[in-house]
Amino acid sequence: MTSQSYFGLDNDENTWLLVQRSEGKTVFLRRFKNTMDGINELSKFIKSRCEKPRIYIKSTGCAALDLLKTLCRIPNIEVMFVSQAGFKQYQSCLPKSTVKNTKADFCEAEILADCAERKF
């Protein structure tokens, strides 16, 4: 388990897309169902991966707030909600070659994880 890890979370219909970054590289991609069981599993996964998670979540209304209630149980967590306008701003600040993930549906989550690592 690492002391600091960076995560990006994006909601895609009924799932949360999770990307973990470490030392400038994407190290993990995974989907979690947007159900209480899925959110609890997501929380346990993040907790098992590091001691100080920093997570950027693209704001998706009620779904993000339900997720936040569960994530707040993780000690030493730092969570940043990113609006659509903020997300576009982050994209304009990143080098064009930053996101190299081949899975298009995880692209926004990967950008969020990169922003968490850079702490914009």
VEXLUM-218710 format. One record per atom (N, C-alpha, C): atom name; x, z, y. Coordinates in Angstrom, 1 decimal. Layout:
BEGIN
<pt CA,<X,Z,Y>>
...
This chain:
BEGIN
<pt N,<0.8,0.0,-1.2>>
<pt CA,<0.0,0.0,0.0>>
<pt C,<0.9,0.0,1.2>>
<pt N,<0.6,-0.9,2.2>>
<pt CA,<1.3,-0.9,3.4>>
<pt C,<0.7,0.0,4.4>>
<pt N,<1.6,0.4,5.4>>
<pt CA,<1.0,1.3,6.5>>
<pt C,<0.1,0.6,7.4>>
<pt N,<0.4,-0.7,7.8>>
<pt CA,<-0.4,-1.4,8.8>>
<pt C,<-0.7,-2.8,8.2>>
<pt N,<-2.0,-3.2,8.2>>
<pt CA,<-2.4,-4.5,7.8>>
<pt C,<-3.5,-5.0,8.8>>
<pt N,<-3.6,-6.3,8.9>>
<pt CA,<-4.5,-6.9,9.8>>
<pt C,<-5.5,-7.8,9.1>>
<pt N,<-6.8,-7.6,9.5>>
<pt CA,<-7.8,-8.3,8.9>>
<pt C,<-8.7,-9.1,9.9>>
<pt N,<-9.2,-10.2,9.4>>
<pt CA,<-10.2,-10.9,10.2>>
<pt C,<-11.5,-11.0,9.3>>
<pt N,<-12.6,-10.7,9.9>>
<pt CA,<-13.9,-10.8,9.2>>
<pt C,<-14.9,-11.7,9.9>>
<pt N,<-15.4,-12.6,9.2>>
<pt CA,<-16.4,-13.5,9.8>>
<pt C,<-17.6,-13.6,8.8>>
<pt N,<-18.8,-13.7,9.4>>
<pt CA,<-20.0,-13.7,8.6>>
<pt C,<-20.4,-15.1,8.3>>
<pt N,<-20.6,-15.5,7.1>>
<pt CA,<-21.0,-16.9,6.7>>
<pt C,<-22.3,-16.7,5.9>>
<pt N,<-23.4,-16.9,6.5>>
<pt CA,<-24.7,-16.7,5.9>>
<pt C,<-24.9,-15.3,5.3>>
<pt N,<-24.8,-15.2,4.0>>
<pt CA,<-25.0,-13.9,3.3>>
<pt C,<-23.7,-13.3,2.8>>
<pt N,<-22.6,-13.7,3.3>>
<pt CA,<-21.3,-13.1,2.9>>
<pt C,<-20.4,-12.8,4.1>>
<pt N,<-19.5,-11.9,3.8>>
<pt CA,<-18.4,-11.6,4.8>>
<pt C,<-17.2,-12.3,4.2>>
<pt N,<-16.5,-13.1,5.1>>
<pt CA,<-15.3,-13.7,4.7>>
<pt C,<-14.1,-12.9,5.2>>
<pt N,<-13.3,-12.4,4.3>>
<pt CA,<-12.2,-11.5,4.7>>
<pt C,<-10.9,-12.2,4.6>>
<pt N,<-10.0,-12.1,5.6>>
<pt CA,<-8.7,-12.6,5.5>>
<pt C,<-7.7,-11.4,5.9>>
<pt N,<-6.7,-11.2,5.1>>
<pt CA,<-5.7,-10.2,5.4>>
<pt C,<-4.4,-10.9,5.7>>
<pt N,<-3.8,-10.5,6.8>>
<pt CA,<-2.5,-11.0,7.2>>
<pt C,<-1.4,-9.9,7.2>>
<pt N,<-0.2,-10.3,6.9>>
<pt CA,<0.9,-9.4,6.9>>
<pt C,<2.2,-10.2,7.2>>
<pt N,<2.9,-9.7,8.2>>
<pt CA,<4.2,-10.4,8.6>>
<pt C,<4.0,-11.9,8.9>>
<pt N,<2.9,-12.2,9.5>>
<pt CA,<2.6,-13.6,10.0>>
<pt C,<2.1,-14.5,8.9>>
<pt N,<1.8,-14.0,7.7>>
<pt CA,<1.3,-14.8,6.6>>
<pt C,<0.0,-14.3,6.1>>
<pt N,<-0.9,-15.3,5.7>>
<pt CA,<-2.1,-14.9,5.1>>
<pt C,<-1.8,-14.5,3.7>>
<pt N,<-2.2,-13.3,3.3>>
<pt CA,<-1.9,-12.8,2.0>>
<pt C,<-3.1,-12.6,1.1>>
<pt N,<-4.3,-12.6,1.7>>
<pt CA,<-5.5,-12.4,0.9>>
<pt C,<-6.7,-13.0,1.5>>
<pt N,<-7.5,-13.7,0.7>>
<pt CA,<-8.8,-14.3,1.1>>
<pt C,<-9.9,-13.8,0.1>>
<pt N,<-11.0,-13.3,0.6>>
<pt CA,<-12.0,-12.9,-0.4>>
<pt C,<-13.4,-12.9,0.3>>
<pt N,<-14.4,-13.1,-0.5>>
<pt CA,<-15.8,-13.0,0.0>>
<pt C,<-16.5,-11.7,-0.5>>
<pt N,<-17.3,-11.1,0.4>>
<pt CA,<-18.1,-9.9,0.0>>
<pt C,<-19.5,-10.2,0.4>>
<pt N,<-20.4,-9.9,-0.5>>
<pt CA,<-21.8,-10.1,-0.2>>
<pt C,<-22.3,-9.2,1.0>>
<pt N,<-23.2,-9.7,1.8>>
<pt CA,<-23.7,-8.9,2.9>>
<pt C,<-24.9,-8.0,2.4>>
<pt N,<-24.5,-7.2,1.5>>
<pt CA,<-25.5,-6.2,1.0>>
<pt C,<-24.8,-4.8,1.1>>
<pt N,<-25.5,-3.8,0.9>>
<pt CA,<-24.9,-2.4,0.9>>
<pt C,<-23.8,-2.3,-0.1>>
<pt N,<-24.0,-2.8,-1.3>>
<pt CA,<-23.0,-2.8,-2.4>>
<pt C,<-21.8,-3.6,-2.0>>
<pt N,<-22.0,-4.8,-1.4>>
<pt CA,<-20.9,-5.7,-1.0>>
<pt C,<-20.1,-5.0,0.2>>
<pt N,<-20.8,-4.5,1.1>>
<pt CA,<-20.2,-3.8,2.2>>
<pt C,<-19.4,-2.6,1.8>>
<pt N,<-19.9,-1.8,0.9>>
<pt CA,<-19.2,-0.7,0.3>>
<pt C,<-17.9,-1.1,-0.4>>
<pt N,<-18.1,-2.2,-1.2>>
<pt CA,<-16.9,-2.8,-1.9>>
<pt C,<-15.8,-3.3,-0.9>>
<pt N,<-16.3,-3.9,0.2>>
<pt CA,<-15.4,-4.4,1.2>>
<pt C,<-14.6,-3.2,1.9>>
<pt N,<-15.3,-2.2,2.2>>
<pt CA,<-14.7,-1.0,2.7>>
<pt C,<-13.7,-0.4,1.8>>
<pt N,<-14.0,-0.3,0.5>>
<pt CA,<-13.1,0.3,-0.4>>
<pt C,<-11.8,-0.6,-0.6>>
<pt N,<-12.0,-1.9,-0.5>>
<pt CA,<-10.9,-2.9,-0.6>>
<pt C,<-10.0,-2.7,0.5>>
<pt N,<-10.5,-2.6,1.7>>
<pt CA,<-9.6,-2.5,2.9>>
<pt C,<-8.9,-1.2,2.9>>
<pt N,<-9.6,-0.1,2.5>>
<pt CA,<-9.0,1.2,2.4>>
<pt C,<-7.8,1.2,1.4>>
<pt N,<-8.0,0.5,0.3>>
<pt CA,<-6.9,0.4,-0.7>>
<pt C,<-5.7,-0.4,-0.4>>
<pt N,<-5.8,-1.2,0.7>>
<pt CA,<-4.8,-2.2,1.0>>
<pt C,<-3.8,-1.6,2.0>>
<pt N,<-4.2,-0.6,2.8>>
<pt CA,<-3.3,-0.1,3.9>>
<pt C,<-3.8,1.2,4.4>>
<pt N,<-2.9,1.9,5.1>>
<pt CA,<-3.2,3.2,5.7>>
<pt C,<-3.8,3.0,7.1>>
<pt N,<-3.4,2.0,7.9>>
<pt CA,<-3.9,1.8,9.2>>
<pt C,<-4.4,0.4,9.4>>
<pt N,<-5.6,0.1,9.0>>
<pt CA,<-6.2,-1.3,9.1>>
<pt C,<-6.6,-1.6,10.6>>
<pt N,<-6.3,-2.8,11.0>>
<pt CA,<-6.7,-3.3,12.3>>
<pt C,<-7.6,-4.5,12.0>>
<pt N,<-8.8,-4.5,12.4>>
<pt CA,<-9.8,-5.5,12.0>>
<pt C,<-10.4,-6.1,13.2>>
<pt N,<-10.5,-7.4,13.2>>
<pt CA,<-11.2,-8.2,14.3>>
<pt C,<-12.4,-8.8,13.6>>
<pt N,<-13.6,-8.5,14.2>>
<pt CA,<-14.8,-9.1,13.6>>
<pt C,<-15.5,-9.9,14.6>>
<pt N,<-15.9,-11.1,14.2>>
<pt CA,<-16.6,-12.0,15.1>>
<pt C,<-18.0,-11.4,15.2>>
<pt N,<-18.5,-11.1,16.4>>
<pt CA,<-19.8,-10.4,16.6>>
<pt C,<-20.9,-11.3,16.1>>
<pt N,<-21.7,-10.7,15.2>>
<pt CA,<-22.8,-11.4,14.6>>
<pt C,<-24.0,-10.6,14.6>>
<pt N,<-24.2,-9.8,15.6>>
<pt CA,<-25.4,-9.0,15.8>>
<pt C,<-25.6,-7.9,14.8>>
<pt N,<-26.8,-7.7,14.3>>
<pt CA,<-27.1,-6.6,13.4>>
<pt C,<-26.2,-6.5,12.2>>
<pt N,<-25.8,-7.6,11.6>>
<pt CA,<-24.9,-7.7,10.4>>
<pt C,<-23.6,-7.0,10.7>>
<pt N,<-23.0,-7.2,11.9>>
<pt CA,<-21.8,-6.6,12.2>>
<pt C,<-21.9,-5.1,12.5>>
<pt N,<-23.0,-4.7,13.0>>
<pt CA,<-23.3,-3.2,13.2>>
<pt C,<-23.5,-2.5,11.9>>
<pt N,<-24.1,-3.1,11.0>>
<pt CA,<-24.3,-2.5,9.7>>
<pt C,<-22.9,-2.3,9.0>>
<pt N,<-22.1,-3.3,9.1>>
<pt CA,<-20.8,-3.3,8.6>>
<pt C,<-19.9,-2.2,9.2>>
<pt N,<-20.0,-2.1,10.5>>
<pt CA,<-19.3,-1.1,11.3>>
<pt C,<-19.6,0.3,10.8>>
<pt N,<-20.9,0.6,10.6>>
<pt CA,<-21.2,2.0,10.1>>
<pt C,<-20.5,2.4,8.8>>
<pt N,<-20.2,1.4,8.0>>
<pt CA,<-19.5,1.7,6.7>>
<pt C,<-18.0,1.7,7.0>>
<pt N,<-17.5,0.8,7.8>>
<pt CA,<-16.1,0.8,8.0>>
<pt C,<-15.5,2.0,8.7>>
<pt N,<-16.4,2.6,9.6>>
<pt CA,<-16.0,3.8,10.3>>
<pt C,<-15.6,5.0,9.5>>
<pt N,<-15.9,4.9,8.2>>
<pt CA,<-15.5,6.0,7.3>>
<pt C,<-14.1,5.9,6.8>>
<pt N,<-13.4,4.8,7.2>>
<pt CA,<-12.0,4.6,6.8>>
<pt C,<-11.1,5.3,7.9>>
<pt N,<-10.3,6.2,7.4>>
<pt CA,<-9.4,6.9,8.4>>
<pt C,<-8.4,5.9,9.1>>
<pt N,<-8.1,6.2,10.3>>
<pt CA,<-7.1,5.5,11.1>>
<pt C,<-7.5,4.0,11.3>>
<pt N,<-8.8,3.6,11.2>>
<pt CA,<-9.2,2.2,11.4>>
<pt C,<-9.3,1.9,12.9>>
<pt N,<-9.0,0.7,13.2>>
<pt CA,<-9.2,0.1,14.5>>
<pt C,<-10.0,-1.2,14.4>>
<pt N,<-11.1,-1.2,15.0>>
<pt CA,<-12.0,-2.4,14.9>>
<pt C,<-12.3,-2.9,16.3>>
<pt N,<-12.2,-4.3,16.4>>
<pt CA,<-12.5,-5.0,17.7>>
<pt C,<-13.5,-6.0,17.4>>
<pt N,<-14.6,-5.9,18.1>>
<pt CA,<-15.7,-7.0,18.0>>
<pt C,<-15.3,-8.1,19.0>>
<pt N,<-15.4,-9.3,18.5>>
<pt CA,<-15.1,-10.5,19.4>>
<pt C,<-16.3,-11.3,19.6>>
<pt N,<-16.7,-11.6,20.8>>
<pt CA,<-17.8,-12.4,21.1>>
<pt C,<-17.4,-13.9,20.9>>
<pt N,<-18.4,-14.7,20.9>>
<pt CA,<-18.1,-16.2,20.8>>
<pt C,<-17.2,-16.7,21.9>>
<pt N,<-17.5,-16.2,23.1>>
<pt CA,<-16.6,-16.6,24.3>>
<pt C,<-15.2,-16.1,24.1>>
<pt N,<-15.1,-14.8,23.6>>
<pt CA,<-13.7,-14.2,23.3>>
<pt C,<-13.0,-15.0,22.2>>
<pt N,<-13.8,-15.4,21.2>>
<pt CA,<-13.2,-16.1,20.1>>
<pt C,<-12.6,-17.4,20.6>>
<pt N,<-13.3,-18.1,21.4>>
<pt CA,<-12.8,-19.4,22.0>>
<pt C,<-11.6,-19.2,22.8>>
<pt N,<-11.5,-18.0,23.6>>
<pt CA,<-10.4,-17.7,24.4>>
<pt C,<-9.1,-17.4,23.5>>
<pt N,<-9.3,-16.7,22.4>>
<pt CA,<-8.3,-16.5,21.4>>
<pt C,<-7.7,-17.8,20.9>>
<pt N,<-8.6,-18.7,20.5>>
<pt CA,<-8.2,-19.9,19.9>>
<pt C,<-7.3,-20.7,20.9>>
<pt N,<-7.6,-20.7,22.2>>
<pt CA,<-6.8,-21.4,23.2>>
<pt C,<-5.5,-20.8,23.4>>
<pt N,<-5.3,-19.5,23.0>>
<pt CA,<-4.0,-18.8,23.2>>
<pt C,<-3.1,-19.0,22.0>>
<pt N,<-3.6,-19.4,20.9>>
<pt CA,<-2.8,-19.4,19.7>>
<pt C,<-2.1,-20.7,19.5>>
<pt N,<-0.9,-20.7,19.0>>
<pt CA,<-0.2,-22.0,18.7>>
<pt C,<-1.0,-22.8,17.7>>
<pt N,<-1.0,-24.1,17.9>>
<pt CA,<-1.9,-25.0,17.1>>
<pt C,<-1.5,-24.9,15.6>>
<pt N,<-0.3,-24.6,15.3>>
<pt CA,<0.1,-24.5,13.9>>
<pt C,<-0.1,-23.2,13.2>>
<pt N,<-0.8,-22.2,13.9>>
<pt CA,<-0.9,-20.9,13.4>>
<pt C,<-1.8,-20.9,12.1>>
<pt N,<-2.9,-21.5,12.1>>
<pt CA,<-3.8,-21.4,11.0>>
<pt C,<-3.5,-22.6,10.1>>
<pt N,<-3.0,-22.3,8.9>>
<pt CA,<-2.6,-23.3,7.9>>
<pt C,<-3.5,-23.2,6.6>>
<pt N,<-4.5,-22.3,6.6>>
<pt CA,<-5.3,-22.1,5.4>>
<pt C,<-6.0,-23.4,5.1>>
<pt N,<-6.1,-23.8,3.8>>
<pt CA,<-6.7,-25.0,3.4>>
<pt C,<-8.2,-24.8,3.2>>
<pt N,<-8.7,-23.6,3.1>>
<pt CA,<-10.1,-23.3,2.9>>
<pt C,<-10.8,-23.3,4.3>>
<pt N,<-11.5,-24.4,4.7>>
<pt CA,<-12.1,-24.5,6.0>>
<pt C,<-13.1,-23.3,6.3>>
<pt N,<-13.8,-22.8,5.3>>
<pt CA,<-14.8,-21.8,5.6>>
<pt C,<-14.1,-20.5,6.0>>
<pt N,<-12.9,-20.3,5.7>>
<pt CA,<-12.1,-19.0,6.0>>
<pt C,<-11.4,-19.2,7.3>>
<pt N,<-11.4,-20.4,8.0>>
<pt CA,<-10.6,-20.7,9.2>>
<pt C,<-10.8,-19.7,10.3>>
<pt N,<-12.1,-19.4,10.6>>
<pt CA,<-12.3,-18.4,11.7>>
<pt C,<-11.9,-17.0,11.4>>
<pt N,<-12.1,-16.6,10.2>>
<pt CA,<-11.6,-15.3,9.7>>
<pt C,<-10.1,-15.2,9.8>>
<pt N,<-9.4,-16.3,9.5>>
<pt CA,<-8.0,-16.3,9.6>>
<pt C,<-7.5,-16.2,11.0>>
<pt N,<-8.2,-16.9,11.9>>
<pt CA,<-7.8,-16.8,13.4>>
<pt C,<-8.0,-15.4,13.8>>
<pt N,<-9.1,-14.7,13.4>>
<pt CA,<-9.3,-13.3,13.8>>
<pt C,<-8.3,-12.4,13.3>>
<pt N,<-7.8,-12.6,12.0>>
<pt CA,<-6.8,-11.8,11.4>>
<pt C,<-5.5,-12.0,12.2>>
<pt N,<-5.2,-13.3,12.6>>
<pt CA,<-4.0,-13.5,13.4>>
<pt C,<-4.1,-12.8,14.8>>
<pt N,<-5.2,-12.8,15.4>>
<pt CA,<-5.4,-12.1,16.6>>
<pt C,<-5.2,-10.6,16.5>>
<pt N,<-5.7,-10.1,15.4>>
<pt CA,<-5.5,-8.7,15.1>>
<pt C,<-4.0,-8.3,15.0>>
<pt N,<-3.3,-9.2,14.3>>
<pt CA,<-1.9,-9.0,14.1>>
<pt C,<-1.1,-9.1,15.5>>
<pt N,<-1.5,-10.0,16.3>>
<pt CA,<-0.9,-10.1,17.6>>
<pt C,<-1.4,-9.1,18.7>>
<pt N,<-2.5,-8.5,18.4>>
<pt CA,<-3.2,-7.6,19.2>>
<pt C,<-3.4,-8.1,20.6>>
<pt N,<-4.2,-9.2,20.7>>
<pt CA,<-4.5,-9.8,22.0>>
<pt C,<-5.3,-8.8,22.8>>
